[in-house]
């Protein structure tokens, strides 16, 4: 039993294409983590009559990468043997690549990654800066010869059941930390496939979004580097604190979700739409505040 986890926020233009691809995969569960959607994404997802689809619906945005951890916890709770992750806007023809990721995990690899930057010789300055820090982290982890620039931050990837059980929540919610904890835990890590970024068909975002994403990724890498160097966690580079979208990550809701999965309490019931269920969507309940890493 394998699960596909698909985070989505306002992806009505692409969600059906993504699901069309994923429905062809040999997976037992398709877990849609819909968060902060104000369009027809939920309606379209519910229009597909396939009992493998489980929808986790959060009325508020969970923030970047938190939906990945929410889906991973749910997959583990369902008893899945591993999880495949792709975003709700990856509408390109990537079926062979997703199959390669699944096959790689089935072969015994714990963390299977995608190289999304093959064959590129000229990149924009902002992209080069981001890749510089990704490369630095992979080198510090002694993984650069194996992974190059690949990271769970970018592109579809997959985790084994062993990885789902061992990796801390924050390691899944902050992708560069996945690599640190995977290496620390002795997990097997490998690049399973290559997909040029444009093949994903992810829509281009505005310039401000690109800058904030870059700050988020670099800040995440700085946290990973601090762990490798056994220093206090930081997102500071020189005089600059690289937060990007980090403060929008709802670690409080992630913690509530983790706790509710253990007891199937009201918080759980309010967020899960399973096949044949007509439970009304009530939105999230009040949640406790947790400290957020900076």
C-alpha positions as protocol buffer text, in pm:
chain_id: "A"
residue {
  index: 1
  type: UNK
  ca { x: 0 y: 0 z: 0 }
}
residue {
  index: 2
  type: UNK
  ca { x: 149 y: 330 z: -109 }
}
residue {
  index: 3
  type: UNK
  ca { x: 2 y: 679 z: -72 }
}
residue {
  index: 4
  type: UNK
  ca { x: 26 y: 984 z: -296 }
}
residue {
  index: 5
  type: UNK
  ca { x: 15 y: 1314 z: -106 }
}
residue {
  index: 6
  type: UNK
  ca { x: -95 y: 1622 z: -302 }
}
residue {
  index: 7
  type: UNK
  ca { x: -97 y: 1962 z: -128 }
}
residue {
  index: 8
  type: UNK
  ca { x: -315 y: 2217 z: -305 }
}
residue {
  index: 9
  type: UNK
  ca { x: -425 y: 2575 z: -250 }
}
residue {
  index: 10
  type: UNK
  ca { x: -651 y: 2725 z: -517 }
}
residue {
  index: 11
  type: UNK
  ca { x: -550 y: 2482 z: -792 }
}
residue {
  index: 12
  type: UNK
  ca { x: -878 y: 2456 z: -984 }
}
residue {
  index: 13
  type: UNK
  ca { x: -693 y: 2503 z: -1313 }
}
residue {
  index: 14
  type: UNK
  ca { x: -462 y: 2207 z: -1261 }
}
residue {
  index: 15
  type: UNK
  ca { x: -601 y: 1969 z: -999 }
}
residue {
  index: 16
  type: UNK
  ca { x: -794 y: 1748 z: -1243 }
}
residue {
  index: 17
  type: UNK
  ca { x: -487 y: 1708 z: -1466 }
}
residue {
  index: 18
  type: UNK
  ca { x: -275 y: 1617 z: -1163 }
}
residue {
  index: 19
  type: UNK
  ca { x: -533 y: 1366 z: -1042 }
}
residue {
  index: 20
  type: UNK
  ca { x: -564 y: 1216 z: -1390 }
}
residue {
  index: 21
  type: UNK
  ca { x: -194 y: 1132 z: -1372 }
}
residue {
  index: 22
  type: UNK
  ca { x: -196 y: 1009 z: -1013 }
}
residue {
  index: 23
  type: UNK
  ca { x: -503 y: 790 z: -1063 }
}
residue {
  index: 24
  type: UNK
  ca { x: -298 y: 582 z: -1308 }
}
residue {
  index: 25
  type: UNK
  ca { x: -36 y: 504 z: -1043 }
}
residue {
  index: 26
  type: UNK
  ca { x: -35 y: 182 z: -839 }
}
residue {
  index: 27
  type: UNK
  ca { x: -116 y: 362 z: -513 }
}
residue {
  index: 28
  type: UNK
  ca { x: -376 y: 265 z: -253 }
}
residue {
  index: 29
  type: UNK
  ca { x: -444 y: 615 z: -124 }
}
residue {
  index: 30
  type: UNK
  ca { x: -454 y: 958 z: -286 }
}
residue {
  index: 31
  type: UNK
  ca { x: -440 y: 1217 z: -9 }
}
residue {
  index: 32
  type: UNK
  ca { x: -535 y: 1570 z: -111 }
}
residue {
  index: 33
  type: UNK
  ca { x: -438 y: 1831 z: 147 }
}
residue {
  index: 34
  type: UNK
  ca { x: -656 y: 2127 z: 53 }
}
residue {
  index: 35
  type: UNK
  ca { x: -580 y: 2437 z: 255 }
}
residue {
  index: 36
  type: UNK
  ca { x: -699 y: 2794 z: 224 }
}
residue {
  index: 37
  type: UNK
  ca { x: -887 y: 2717 z: -98 }
}
residue {
  index: 38
  type: UNK
  ca { x: -1135 y: 2983 z: -209 }
}
residue {
  index: 39
  type: UNK
  ca { x: -1194 y: 2847 z: -560 }
}
residue {
  index: 40
  type: UNK
  ca { x: -1345 y: 2522 z: -695 }
}
residue {
  index: 41
  type: UNK
  ca { x: -1057 y: 2291 z: -603 }
}
residue {
  index: 42
  type: UNK
  ca { x: -1262 y: 2103 z: -341 }
}
residue {
  index: 43
  type: UNK
  ca { x: -1566 y: 2075 z: -569 }
}
residue {
  index: 44
  type: UNK
  ca { x: -1357 y: 1938 z: -855 }
}
residue {
  index: 45
  type: UNK
  ca { x: -1174 y: 1691 z: -633 }
}
residue {
  index: 46
  type: UNK
  ca { x: -1501 y: 1558 z: -492 }
}
residue {
  index: 47
  type: UNK
  ca { x: -1638 y: 1510 z: -844 }
}
residue {
  index: 48
  type: UNK
  ca { x: -1405 y: 1215 z: -906 }
}
residue {
  index: 49
  type: UNK
  ca { x: -1565 y: 881 z: -805 }
}
residue {
  index: 50
  type: UNK
  ca { x: -1258 y: 697 z: -683 }
}
residue {
  index: 51
  type: UNK
  ca { x: -1254 y: 554 z: -332 }
}
residue {
  index: 52
  type: UNK
  ca { x: -876 y: 593 z: -306 }
}
residue {
  index: 53
  type: UNK
  ca { x: -917 y: 969 z: -270 }
}
residue {
  index: 54
  type: UNK
  ca { x: -908 y: 1108 z: 84 }
}
residue {
  index: 55
  type: UNK
  ca { x: -943 y: 1484 z: 120 }
}
residue {
  index: 56
  type: UNK
  ca { x: -795 y: 1667 z: 417 }
}
residue {
  index: 57
  type: UNK
  ca { x: -967 y: 2004 z: 414 }
}
residue {
  index: 58
  type: UNK
  ca { x: -837 y: 2302 z: 613 }
}
residue {
  index: 59
  type: UNK
  ca { x: -1024 y: 2628 z: 571 }
}
residue {
  index: 60
  type: UNK
  ca { x: -712 y: 2828 z: 661 }
}
residue {
  index: 61
  type: UNK
  ca { x: -386 y: 2819 z: 465 }
}
residue {
  index: 62
  type: UNK
  ca { x: -133 y: 2591 z: 633 }
}
residue {
  index: 63
  type: UNK
  ca { x: 167 y: 2770 z: 487 }
}
residue {
  index: 64
  type: UNK
  ca { x: 440 y: 2640 z: 263 }
}
residue {
  index: 65
  type: UNK
  ca { x: 538 y: 2273 z: 312 }
}
residue {
  index: 66
  type: UNK
  ca { x: 317 y: 2215 z: 618 }
}
residue {
  index: 67
  type: UNK
  ca { x: 56 y: 2035 z: 401 }
}
residue {
  index: 68
  type: UNK
  ca { x: 329 y: 1788 z: 303 }
}
residue {
  index: 69
  type: UNK
  ca { x: 380 y: 1695 z: 669 }
}
residue {
  index: 70
  type: UNK
  ca { x: 2 y: 1683 z: 731 }
}
residue {
  index: 71
  type: UNK
  ca { x: -36 y: 1435 z: 445 }
}
residue {
  index: 72
  type: UNK
  ca { x: 265 y: 1231 z: 557 }
}
residue {
  index: 73
  type: UNK
  ca { x: 117 y: 1187 z: 903 }
}
residue {
  index: 74
  type: UNK
  ca { x: -215 y: 1081 z: 758 }
}
residue {
  index: 75
  type: UNK
  ca { x: -48 y: 832 z: 522 }
}
residue {
  index: 76
  type: UNK
  ca { x: 142 y: 681 z: 814 }
}
residue {
  index: 77
  type: UNK
  ca { x: -180 y: 663 z: 1015 }
}
residue {
  index: 78
  type: UNK
  ca { x: -349 y: 474 z: 729 }
}
residue {
  index: 79
  type: UNK
  ca { x: -70 y: 216 z: 734 }
}
residue {
  index: 80
  type: UNK
  ca { x: 83 y: 314 z: 400 }
}
residue {
  index: 81
  type: UNK
  ca { x: 419 y: 158 z: 313 }
}
residue {
  index: 82
  type: UNK
  ca { x: 547 y: 492 z: 190 }
}
residue {
  index: 83
  type: UNK
  ca { x: 440 y: 824 z: 44 }
}
residue {
  index: 84
  type: UNK
  ca { x: 485 y: 996 z: -290 }
}
residue {
  index: 85
  type: UNK
  ca { x: 468 y: 1377 z: -282 }
}
residue {
  index: 86
  type: UNK
  ca { x: 376 y: 1612 z: -565 }
}
residue {
  index: 87
  type: UNK
  ca { x: 212 y: 1953 z: -572 }
}
residue {
  index: 88
  type: UNK
  ca { x: -137 y: 2029 z: -694 }
}
residue {
  index: 89
  type: UNK
  ca { x: -1 y: 2247 z: -977 }
}
residue {
  index: 90
  type: UNK
  ca { x: 232 y: 1986 z: -1129 }
}
residue {
  index: 91
  type: UNK
  ca { x: 9 y: 1915 z: -1426 }
}
residue {
  index: 92
  type: UNK
  ca { x: 278 y: 1809 z: -1673 }
}
residue {
  index: 93
  type: UNK
  ca { x: 318 y: 1461 z: -1820 }
}
residue {
  index: 94
  type: UNK
  ca { x: 534 y: 1322 z: -1538 }
}
residue {
  index: 95
  type: UNK
  ca { x: 377 y: 976 z: -1501 }
}
residue {
  index: 96
  type: UNK
  ca { x: 701 y: 789 z: -1593 }
}
residue {
  index: 97
  type: UNK
  ca { x: 893 y: 997 z: -1339 }
}
residue {
  index: 98
  type: UNK
  ca { x: 643 y: 926 z: -1062 }
}
residue {
  index: 99
  type: UNK
  ca { x: 666 y: 556 z: -1143 }
}
residue {
  index: 100
  type: UNK
  ca { x: 1045 y: 579 z: -1114 }
}
residue {
  index: 101
  type: UNK
  ca { x: 1013 y: 735 z: -769 }
}
residue {
  index: 102
  type: UNK
  ca { x: 779 y: 457 z: -655 }
}
residue {
  index: 103
  type: UNK
  ca { x: 1003 y: 186 z: -799 }
}
residue {
  index: 104
  type: UNK
  ca { x: 1308 y: 338 z: -629 }
}
residue {
  index: 105
  type: UNK
  ca { x: 1143 y: 329 z: -286 }
}
residue {
  index: 106
  type: UNK
  ca { x: 1016 y: -24 z: -350 }
}
residue {
  index: 107
  type: UNK
  ca { x: 1378 y: -122 z: -425 }
}
residue {
  index: 108
  type: UNK
  ca { x: 1486 y: -24 z: -74 }
}
residue {
  index: 109
  type: UNK
  ca { x: 1564 y: 347 z: -97 }
}
residue {
  index: 110
  type: UNK
  ca { x: 1418 y: 559 z: 185 }
}
residue {
  index: 111
  type: UNK
  ca { x: 1432 y: 905 z: 27 }
}
residue {
  index: 112
  type: UNK
  ca { x: 1388 y: 918 z: -352 }
}
residue {
  index: 113
  type: UNK
  ca { x: 1439 y: 1261 z: -509 }
}
residue {
  index: 114
  type: UNK
  ca { x: 1397 y: 1435 z: -843 }
}
residue {
  index: 115
  type: UNK
  ca { x: 1663 y: 1644 z: -1014 }
}
residue {
  index: 116
  type: UNK
  ca { x: 1467 y: 1942 z: -1149 }
}
residue {
  index: 117
  type: UNK
  ca { x: 1768 y: 2125 z: -1290 }
}
residue {
  index: 118
  type: UNK
  ca { x: 1920 y: 1895 z: -1552 }
}
residue {
  index: 119
  type: UNK
  ca { x: 2096 y: 2033 z: -1856 }
}
residue {
  index: 120
  type: UNK
  ca { x: 2068 y: 2401 z: -1758 }
}
residue {
  index: 121
  type: UNK
  ca { x: 2375 y: 2614 z: -1827 }
}
residue {
  index: 122
  type: UNK
  ca { x: 2229 y: 2964 z: -1779 }
}
residue {
  index: 123
  type: UNK
  ca { x: 2013 y: 3058 z: -1481 }
}
residue {
  index: 124
  type: UNK
  ca { x: 1878 y: 3381 z: -1337 }
}
residue {
  index: 125
  type: UNK
  ca { x: 2078 y: 3537 z: -1052 }
}
residue {
  index: 126
  type: UNK
  ca { x: 1811 y: 3460 z: -792 }
}
residue {
  index: 127
  type: UNK
  ca { x: 1794 y: 3095 z: -896 }
}
residue {
  index: 128
  type: UNK
  ca { x: 2173 y: 3070 z: -886 }
}
residue {
  index: 129
  type: UNK
  ca { x: 2176 y: 3209 z: -533 }
}
residue {
  index: 130
  type: UNK
  ca { x: 1920 y: 2954 z: -415 }
}
residue {
  index: 131
  type: UNK
  ca { x: 2109 y: 2670 z: -580 }
}
residue {
  index: 132
  type: UNK
  ca { x: 2433 y: 2790 z: -419 }
}
residue {
  index: 133
  type: UNK
  ca { x: 2286 y: 2728 z: -74 }
}
residue {
  index: 134
  type: UNK
  ca { x: 2127 y: 2399 z: -175 }
}
residue {
  index: 135
  type: UNK
  ca { x: 2466 y: 2285 z: -303 }
}
residue {
  index: 136
  type: UNK
  ca { x: 2637 y: 2405 z: 15 }
}
residue {
  index: 137
  type: UNK
  ca { x: 2401 y: 2205 z: 236 }
}
residue {
  index: 138
  type: UNK
  ca { x: 2438 y: 1891 z: 25 }
}
residue {
  index: 139
  type: UNK
  ca { x: 2816 y: 1928 z: 38 }
}
residue {
  index: 140
  type: UNK
  ca { x: 2813 y: 1976 z: 417 }
}
residue {
  index: 141
  type: UNK
  ca { x: 2606 y: 1658 z: 441 }
}
residue {
  index: 142
  type: UNK
  ca { x: 2857 y: 1480 z: 214 }
}
residue {
  index: 143
  type: UNK
  ca { x: 2573 y: 1411 z: -29 }
}
residue {
  index: 144
  type: UNK
  ca { x: 2664 y: 1636 z: -320 }
}
residue {
  index: 145
  type: UNK
  ca { x: 2832 y: 1363 z: -526 }
}
residue {
  index: 146
  type: UNK
  ca { x: 2520 y: 1152 z: -488 }
}
residue {
  index: 147
  type: UNK
  ca { x: 2246 y: 1415 z: -509 }
}
residue {
  index: 148
  type: UNK
  ca { x: 2395 y: 1717 z: -681 }
}
residue {
  index: 149
  type: UNK
  ca { x: 2137 y: 1994 z: -638 }
}
residue {
  index: 150
  type: UNK
  ca { x: 1842 y: 1763 z: -571 }
}
residue {
  index: 151
  type: UNK
  ca { x: 1635 y: 1829 z: -259 }
}
residue {
  index: 152
  type: UNK
  ca { x: 1282 y: 1757 z: -132 }
}
residue {
  index: 153
  type: UNK
  ca { x: 1221 y: 2132 z: -164 }
}
residue {
  index: 154
  type: UNK
  ca { x: 1171 y: 2104 z: -538 }
}
residue {
  index: 155
  type: UNK
  ca { x: 994 y: 1844 z: -747 }
}
residue {
  index: 156
  type: UNK
  ca { x: 813 y: 1519 z: -673 }
}
residue {
  index: 157
  type: UNK
  ca { x: 981 y: 1289 z: -424 }
}
residue {
  index: 158
  type: UNK
  ca { x: 900 y: 982 z: -216 }
}
residue {
  index: 159
  type: UNK
  ca { x: 963 y: 850 z: 134 }
}
residue {
  index: 160
  type: UNK
  ca { x: 964 y: 493 z: 257 }
}
residue {
  index: 161
  type: UNK
  ca { x: 765 y: 380 z: 561 }
}
residue {
  index: 162
  type: UNK
  ca { x: 1095 y: 366 z: 750 }
}
residue {
  index: 163
  type: UNK
  ca { x: 1152 y: 734 z: 668 }
}
residue {
  index: 164
  type: UNK
  ca { x: 795 y: 829 z: 760 }
}
residue {
  index: 165
  type: UNK
  ca { x: 845 y: 670 z: 1100 }
}
residue {
  index: 166
  type: UNK
  ca { x: 1190 y: 812 z: 1172 }
}
residue {
  index: 167
  type: UNK
  ca { x: 1180 y: 1168 z: 1039 }
}
residue {
  index: 168
  type: UNK
  ca { x: 1070 y: 1436 z: 1288 }
}
residue {
  index: 169
  type: UNK
  ca { x: 765 y: 1643 z: 1191 }
}
residue {
  index: 170
  type: UNK
  ca { x: 974 y: 1954 z: 1133 }
}
residue {
  index: 171
  type: UNK
  ca { x: 1202 y: 1759 z: 901 }
}
residue {
  index: 172
  type: UNK
  ca { x: 910 y: 1696 z: 666 }
}
residue {
  index: 173
  type: UNK
  ca { x: 764 y: 2045 z: 706 }
}
residue {
  index: 174
  type: UNK
  ca { x: 1102 y: 2210 z: 628 }
}
residue {
  index: 175
  type: UNK
  ca { x: 1235 y: 2008 z: 331 }
}
residue {
  index: 176
  type: UNK
  ca { x: 1611 y: 2072 z: 364 }
}
residue {
  index: 177
  type: UNK
  ca { x: 1587 y: 1931 z: 716 }
}
residue {
  index: 178
  type: UNK
  ca { x: 1460 y: 1608 z: 562 }
}
residue {
  index: 179
  type: UNK
  ca { x: 1807 y: 1558 z: 416 }
}
residue {
  index: 180
  type: UNK
  ca { x: 1980 y: 1634 z: 745 }
}
residue {
  index: 181
  type: UNK
  ca { x: 1766 y: 1394 z: 948 }
}
residue {
  index: 182
  type: UNK
  ca { x: 1773 y: 1129 z: 677 }
}
residue {
  index: 183
  type: UNK
  ca { x: 2153 y: 1136 z: 679 }
}
residue {
  index: 184
  type: UNK
  ca { x: 2159 y: 1149 z: 1060 }
}
residue {
  index: 185
  type: UNK
  ca { x: 1925 y: 846 z: 1076 }
}
residue {
  index: 186
  type: UNK
  ca { x: 2126 y: 642 z: 828 }
}
residue {
  index: 187
  type: UNK
  ca { x: 1854 y: 638 z: 565 }
}
residue {
  index: 188
  type: UNK
  ca { x: 1928 y: 555 z: 201 }
}
residue {
  index: 189
  type: UNK
  ca { x: 1896 y: 863 z: -22 }
}
residue {
  index: 190
  type: UNK
  ca { x: 1903 y: 865 z: -400 }
}
residue {
  index: 191
  type: UNK
  ca { x: 1806 y: 1071 z: -705 }
}
residue {
  index: 192
  type: UNK
  ca { x: 1551 y: 855 z: -884 }
}
residue {
  index: 193
  type: UNK
  ca { x: 1460 y: 1067 z: -1186 }
}
residue {
  index: 194
  type: UNK
  ca { x: 1516 y: 1398 z: -1365 }
}
residue {
  index: 195
  type: UNK
  ca { x: 1245 y: 1642 z: -1470 }
}
residue {
  index: 196
  type: UNK
  ca { x: 1332 y: 1979 z: -1626 }
}
residue {
  index: 197
  type: UNK
  ca { x: 1139 y: 2238 z: -1426 }
}
residue {
  index: 198
  type: UNK
  ca { x: 932 y: 2352 z: -1723 }
}
residue {
  index: 199
  type: UNK
  ca { x: 805 y: 1995 z: -1772 }
}
residue {
  index: 200
  type: UNK
  ca { x: 625 y: 2014 z: -1437 }
}
residue {
  index: 201
  type: UNK
  ca { x: 399 y: 2281 z: -1592 }
}
residue {
  index: 202
  type: UNK
  ca { x: 390 y: 2467 z: -1262 }
}
residue {
  index: 203
  type: UNK
  ca { x: 260 y: 2818 z: -1340 }
}
residue {
  index: 204
  type: UNK
  ca { x: 499 y: 3109 z: -1326 }
}
residue {
  index: 205
  type: UNK
  ca { x: 449 y: 3328 z: -1021 }
}
residue {
  index: 206
  type: UNK
  ca { x: 498 y: 3703 z: -978 }
}
residue {
  index: 207
  type: UNK
  ca { x: 838 y: 3848 z: -898 }
}
residue {
  index: 208
  type: UNK
  ca { x: 759 y: 3917 z: -532 }
}
residue {
  index: 209
  type: UNK
  ca { x: 657 y: 3554 z: -482 }
}
residue {
  index: 210
  type: UNK
  ca { x: 981 y: 3436 z: -641 }
}
residue {
  index: 211
  type: UNK
  ca { x: 1182 y: 3652 z: -401 }
}
residue {
  index: 212
  type: UNK
  ca { x: 992 y: 3524 z: -95 }
}
residue {
  index: 213
  type: UNK
  ca { x: 1029 y: 3163 z: -209 }
}
residue {
  index: 214
  type: UNK
  ca { x: 1403 y: 3219 z: -253 }
}
residue {
  index: 215
  type: UNK
  ca { x: 1428 y: 3366 z: 98 }
}
residue {
  index: 216
  type: UNK
  ca { x: 1232 y: 3072 z: 237 }
}
residue {
  index: 217
  type: UNK
  ca { x: 1453 y: 2811 z: 73 }
}
residue {
  index: 218
  type: UNK
  ca { x: 1779 y: 2984 z: 165 }
}
residue {
  index: 219
  type: UNK
  ca { x: 1658 y: 3030 z: 523 }
}
residue {
  index: 220
  type: UNK
  ca { x: 1564 y: 2661 z: 535 }
}
residue {
  index: 221
  type: UNK
  ca { x: 1910 y: 2568 z: 410 }
}
residue {
  index: 222
  type: UNK
  ca { x: 2067 y: 2789 z: 677 }
}
residue {
  index: 223
  type: UNK
  ca { x: 1873 y: 2594 z: 939 }
}
residue {
  index: 224
  type: UNK
  ca { x: 2003 y: 2271 z: 789 }
}
residue {
  index: 225
  type: UNK
  ca { x: 2360 y: 2402 z: 790 }
}
residue {
  index: 226
  type: UNK
  ca { x: 2324 y: 2502 z: 1156 }
}
residue {
  index: 227
  type: UNK
  ca { x: 2219 y: 2147 z: 1242 }
}
residue {
  index: 228
  type: UNK
  ca { x: 2512 y: 1999 z: 1050 }
}
residue {
  index: 229
  type: UNK
  ca { x: 2752 y: 2232 z: 1229 }
}
residue {
  index: 230
  type: UNK
  ca { x: 2589 y: 2167 z: 1568 }
}
residue {
  index: 231
  type: UNK
  ca { x: 2496 y: 2533 z: 1612 }
}
residue {
  index: 232
  type: UNK
  ca { x: 2171 y: 2695 z: 1730 }
}
residue {
  index: 233
  type: UNK
  ca { x: 1904 y: 2705 z: 1458 }
}
residue {
  index: 234
  type: UNK
  ca { x: 1914 y: 3029 z: 1264 }
}
residue {
  index: 235
  type: UNK
  ca { x: 1784 y: 3184 z: 944 }
}
residue {
  index: 236
  type: UNK
  ca { x: 2026 y: 3473 z: 962 }
}
residue {
  index: 237
  type: UNK
  ca { x: 2284 y: 3548 z: 694 }
}
residue {
  index: 238
  type: UNK
  ca { x: 2506 y: 3842 z: 781 }
}
residue {
  index: 239
  type: UNK
  ca { x: 2269 y: 4120 z: 887 }
}
residue {
  index: 240
  type: UNK
  ca { x: 1968 y: 3967 z: 714 }
}
residue {
  index: 241
  type: UNK
  ca { x: 1710 y: 3730 z: 860 }
}
residue {
  index: 242
  type: UNK
  ca { x: 1575 y: 3524 z: 571 }
}
residue {
  index: 243
  type: UNK
  ca { x: 1217 y: 3448 z: 668 }
}
residue {
  index: 244
  type: UNK
  ca { x: 1031 y: 3452 z: 336 }
}
residue {
  index: 245
  type: UNK
  ca { x: 713 y: 3251 z: 393 }
}
residue {
  index: 246
  type: UNK
  ca { x: 849 y: 3077 z: 703 }
}
residue {
  index: 247
  type: UNK
  ca { x: 632 y: 3263 z: 954 }
}
residue {
  index: 248
  type: UNK
  ca { x: 320 y: 3156 z: 763 }
}
residue {
  index: 249
  type: UNK
  ca { x: 393 y: 2789 z: 838 }
}
residue {
  index: 250
  type: UNK
  ca { x: 121 y: 2669 z: 1075 }
}
residue {
  index: 251
  type: UNK
  ca { x: 321 y: 2448 z: 1306 }
}
residue {
  index: 252
  type: UNK
  ca { x: 41 y: 2486 z: 1560 }
}
residue {
  index: 253
  type: UNK
  ca { x: -211 y: 2320 z: 1331 }
}
residue {
  index: 254
  type: UNK
  ca { x: 42 y: 2053 z: 1237 }
}
residue {
  index: 255
  type: UNK
  ca { x: 89 y: 1970 z: 1605 }
}
residue {
  index: 256
  type: UNK
  ca { x: -287 y: 1961 z: 1659 }
}
residue {
  index: 257
  type: UNK
  ca { x: -320 y: 1732 z: 1359 }
}
residue {
  index: 258
  type: UNK
  ca { x: -54 y: 1497 z: 1494 }
}
residue {
  index: 259
  type: UNK
  ca { x: -232 y: 1476 z: 1829 }
}
residue {
  index: 260
  type: UNK
  ca { x: -578 y: 1432 z: 1676 }
}
residue {
  index: 261
  type: UNK
  ca { x: -467 y: 1140 z: 1458 }
}
residue {
  index: 262
  type: UNK
  ca { x: -391 y: 944 z: 1772 }
}
residue {
  index: 263
  type: UNK
  ca { x: -746 y: 977 z: 1905 }
}
residue {
  index: 264
  type: UNK
  ca { x: -965 y: 1066 z: 1602 }
}
residue {
  index: 265
  type: UNK
  ca { x: -1106 y: 1352 z: 1805 }
}
residue {
  index: 266
  type: UNK
  ca { x: -1323 y: 1643 z: 1687 }
}
residue {
  index: 267
  type: UNK
  ca { x: -1029 y: 1816 z: 1518 }
}
residue {
  index: 268
  type: UNK
  ca { x: -972 y: 1505 z: 1309 }
}
residue {
  index: 269
  type: UNK
  ca { x: -1342 y: 1464 z: 1227 }
}
residue {
  index: 270
  type: UNK
  ca { x: -1369 y: 1824 z: 1110 }
}
residue {
  index: 271
  type: UNK
  ca { x: -1093 y: 1792 z: 854 }
}
residue {
  index: 272
  type: UNK
  ca { x: -1125 y: 1451 z: 688 }
}
residue {
  index: 273
  type: UNK
  ca { x: -1350 y: 1377 z: 393 }
}
residue {
  index: 274
  type: UNK
  ca { x: -1329 y: 1007 z: 314 }
}
residue {
  index: 275
  type: UNK
  ca { x: -1510 y: 813 z: 40 }
}
residue {
  index: 276
  type: UNK
  ca { x: -1880 y: 787 z: 117 }
}
residue {
  index: 277
  type: UNK
  ca { x: -1858 y: 1044 z: 396 }
}
residue {
  index: 278
  type: UNK
  ca { x: -2096 y: 1337 z: 398 }
}
residue {
  index: 279
  type: UNK
  ca { x: -1961 y: 1499 z: 713 }
}
residue {
  index: 280
  type: UNK
  ca { x: -1999 y: 1877 z: 680 }
}
residue {
  index: 281
  type: UNK
  ca { x: -1686 y: 2087 z: 651 }
}
residue {
  index: 282
  type: UNK
  ca { x: -1667 y: 2287 z: 972 }
}
residue {
  index: 283
  type: UNK
  ca { x: -1321 y: 2436 z: 937 }
}
residue {
  index: 284
  type: UNK
  ca { x: -1050 y: 2402 z: 1199 }
}
residue {
  index: 285
  type: UNK
  ca { x: -1116 y: 2418 z: 1570 }
}
residue {
  index: 286
  type: UNK
  ca { x: -933 y: 2650 z: 1808 }
}
residue {
  index: 287
  type: UNK
  ca { x: -571 y: 2549 z: 1827 }
}
residue {
  index: 288
  type: UNK
  ca { x: -291 y: 2599 z: 2074 }
}
residue {
  index: 289
  type: UNK
  ca { x: -3 y: 2828 z: 1989 }
}
residue {
  index: 290
  type: UNK
  ca { x: 342 y: 2681 z: 1945 }
}
residue {
  index: 291
  type: UNK
  ca { x: 673 y: 2856 z: 1914 }
}
residue {
  index: 292
  type: UNK
  ca { x: 785 y: 2888 z: 1554 }
}
residue {
  index: 293
  type: UNK
  ca { x: 1148 y: 2846 z: 1454 }
}
residue {
  index: 294
  type: UNK
  ca { x: 1317 y: 3152 z: 1310 }
}
